[in-house]
Amino acid sequence: MNSTIFLPKTIKVGYQERKDTYTGQLAYVIYYDQKGVLRKEKSWNSWCDGKIEPQEFENLPTSGFVLNKKVGDYSCRWGNHRQAYTRVFDPRNFEVEITIENLLYILENASSIKGKGLEGEFVYGWNNKDLILIPIDSPDYKELSKLNDLRHEKKKFDGKNLILGGTYKSNSNNELIYLGRFYENNNDKKEIKTYFFYNRNVSYGKIVSIKSLSDNIIDIMDEKCVEDYSNLIDELLKSSSYSSRDPKYDAYLDYTLVEFKESLNKNNYWSTKYYVQINNKYTKYYIERYRSYFYYSNRDNGYNVYTTDRGNKDETLMREATPERIFNEINPKYLVTYNSKKELIKEWK
């Protein structure tokens, strides 16, 4: 079973009338996350019968569940196929649908007795958007319970107090080693500092950048700095996520007319971004070759200049303009980035 399953403290149950259930009602169960936010509320509202009062329950271990029958597993209109589910009676007097995979997991870890239903106690969990009924006697429940206790505890971690080389537990149940706070690569766009961690639990994508600690880090596992910290830093510096750019040294330089024309020709079929200085701020303008539906092959129709890269959906500053006119009127510039030692990283022409 997925080790990141969320176990909420409170569930909310909405209903539709269905004659093929024990109670005459089929339930749609959603939950409150650790921040108190009701998840999946939009789809829940559209599904539920507003004439039937919804209910809330604590998600405590509960016994008395009974298997009803299989539903689904047939083709709908236009060739769509409805997945097979199993309906399960909840002793709080409603019926839900679970996947066949969930049913098989239940039967691996609990007994189903004819006339009495499922033995043992169960809680509801969510694997991303999917509801899962979990027997508390399963080997996974104890670990899931510990993980979710940490999630609900909502420990606060301050970036200033993070320990370099220390090991932390993430909300997704991974062990992450803290590497430090650095700029994250965002090409020529604005870059901000993020917290970088190293994930030993995966084969690829070991370098992890986190902007919000409260949403991602739930516990500290070891305050001692790992022995190979310097090696992990070397991996970070080679990562495409890491940026050595220091934004305070960013510079915007003028194109020459020759350079500007070369740039337009190089990006002839695409919208190209340029910077324009307006009131001491640098604004992005986008330039693309004007296209006529009747003379598409004509490459001498000039260029359109927009305030964004969405073309005619936004303000058009110039239409069918020559490179010379654009160059003279907006004085286009390009970005040059440097690192903290003022060494050149790239000219974004």
C-alpha positions, -999 to 999 in steps of 0.1 A, spaced: 0 0 0 11 36 -7 30 49 23 18 85 17 -19 78 23 -36 106 42 -58 97 72 -81 126 81 -95 134 115 -130 142 101 -149 131 71 -180 146 55 -207 125 38 -232 135 11 -259 114 -4 -279 105 -35 -310 83 -34 -303 48 -49 -327 19 -47 -300 -7 -52 -283 0 -18 -291 -14 17 -302 21 30 -317 35 -2 -289 61 -3 -254 60 -19 -227 82 -2 -199 103 -15 -173 107 13 -148 136 14 -125 149 41 -109 178 59 -71 180 55 -46 189 83 -53 226 76 -90 222 80 -97 226 43 -125 205 29 -110 186 -1 -128 176 -33 -157 199 -23 -165 211 -58 -171 177 -73 -189 166 -40 -213 195 -43 -221 187 -79 -228 151 -71 -248 153 -38 -285 157 -36 -290 190 -19 -323 179 -5 -305 153 17 -287 167 47 -249 158 47 -233 145 78 -198 147 94 -181 119 114 -149 115 132 -126 91 112 -122 67 141 -116 29 138 -151 15 132 -164 -21 129 -195 -35 112 -187 -29 75 -205 -53 51 -197 -60 14 -227 -55 -8 -220 -60 -45 -199 -51 -76 -210 -22 -97 -196 -6 -129 -173 -25 -153 -194 -16 -184 -192 7 -214 -211 40 -213 -221 62 -242 -195 72 -267 -174 42 -258 -164 54 -223 -158 26 -198 -169 28 -161 -144 12 -138 -156 -16 -116 -162 -9 -79 -175 -27 -48 -202 -12 -27 -196 -14 10 -221 -7 38 -208 16 66 -224 9 100 -231 46 103 -259 39 79 -245 48 45 -230 29 16 -198 38 -4 -179 25 -34 -143 13 -32 -120 0 -60 -114 -36 -67 -77 -31 -57 -89 -18 -23 -112 -48 -19 -83 -72 -26 -62 -54 0 -90 -56 26 -94 -94 19 -56 -98 24 -58 -83 58 -93 -91 71 -119 -118 69 -153 -115 53 -179 -137 70 -212 -144 52 -241 -128 70 -218 -108 93 -196 -88 70 -160 -77 74 -142 -86 106 -122 -59 125 -121 -21 125 -116 2 96 -108 39 89 -110 59 57 -79 72 39 -71 90 7 -44 82 -18 -44 115 -37 -80 116 -49 -90 80 -43 -109 69 -12 -94 38 5 -110 17 33 -81 6 55 -82 -23 81 -64 -12 112 -50 -47 116 -31 -44 83 7 -40 86 6 -6 69 -18 10 93 6 15 122 31 33 100 4 54 83 -10 63 117 24 76 129 29 96 97 -5 112 99 -1 120 136 29 141 125 9 157 97 -18 167 121 6 179 147 17 206 123 52 213 137 66 247 126 100 248 110 118 281 106 143 282 77 169 300 100 168 270 124 172 242 98 204 222 103 227 218 74 231 181 67 203 173 91 177 147 81 140 156 79 107 138 72 86 152 44 48 153 41 52 126 14 70 103 38 105 107 24 138 113 43 153 146 31 187 159 39 189 197 42 215 212 19 208 250 23 189 279 8 199 290 -27 184 305 -58 164 281 -79 170 281 -117 142 299 -136 161 306 -168 157 343 -176 127 348 -154 128 362 -118 145 338 -94 138 334 -57 157 315 -30 143 281 -20 152 254 5 172 226 -12 171 190 1 185 157 -10 162 127 -13 179 93 -9 146 75 -14 144 79 -51 166 69 -81 160 101 -101 153 137 -91 172 134 -59 176 172 -56 144 187 -42 136 224 -39 109 235 -14 94 270 -12 71 264 18 84 244 48 51 242 65 35 224 36 63 199 31 84 193 63 67 176 92 95 163 115 132 162 121 147 127 122 184 133 129 201 166 138 235 152 131 251 163 98 254 134 74 290 124 67 288 129 29 273 164 31 300 179 9 294 153 -18 257 161 -18 265 198 -22 286 189 -52 256 171 -67 234 202 -60 258 225 -78 256 202 -109 218 201 -107 197 219 -133 175 231 -104 203 251 -88 212 286 -100 245 304 -93 228 336 -106 228 366 -83 199 388 -94 214 420 -79 240 418 -107 215 414 -135 221 438 -164 199 448 -194 220 458 -224 210 474 -257 208 455 -289 225 469 -319 203 471 -350 223 442 -366 219 420 -335 182 428 -332 176 418 -368 196 386 -363 175 378 -333 143 383 -352 155 361 -381 167 334 -357 132 331 -341 113 337 -373 84 314 -365 80 320 -328 71 349 -305 103 363 -291 108 382 -258 126 415 -254 130 439 -226 120 476 -227 128 501 -201 97 521 -189 99 544 -159 131 528 -146 116 493 -148 122 466 -174 90 453 -191 87 423 -213 74 428 -249 69 400 -274 75 403 -311 64 379 -338 63 379 -375 30 391 -389 11 363 -407 -16 368 -433 -40 340 -439 -40 348 -476 -3 353 -480 12 330 -454 43 324 -474 51 361 -477 79 368 -453 80 406 -457 49 416 -439 67 430 -409 63 422 -372 36 426 -345 46 438 -310 25 426 -280 25 433 -243 25 395 -237 32 363 -257 -6 357 -262 -8 376 -294 -40 392 -304 -57 384 -271 -37 412 -255 -28 448 -264 -11 451 -297 15 479 -296 25 477 -333 13 458 -363 32 449 -395 61 471 -383 96 469 -398 126 459 -376 140 495 -379 107 511 -367 106 487 -337 142 492 -329 139 530 -329 106 532 -310 111 507 -282 149 504 -279 149 466 -272 173 451 -246 184 417 -236 192 403 -201 227 394 -190 231 373 -158 261 370 -135 270 350 -104 279 364 -69 315 368 -81 302 390 -110 313 362 -134 292 360 -166 266 332 -167 247 339 -199 236 366 -224 199 360 -230 198 371 -267 
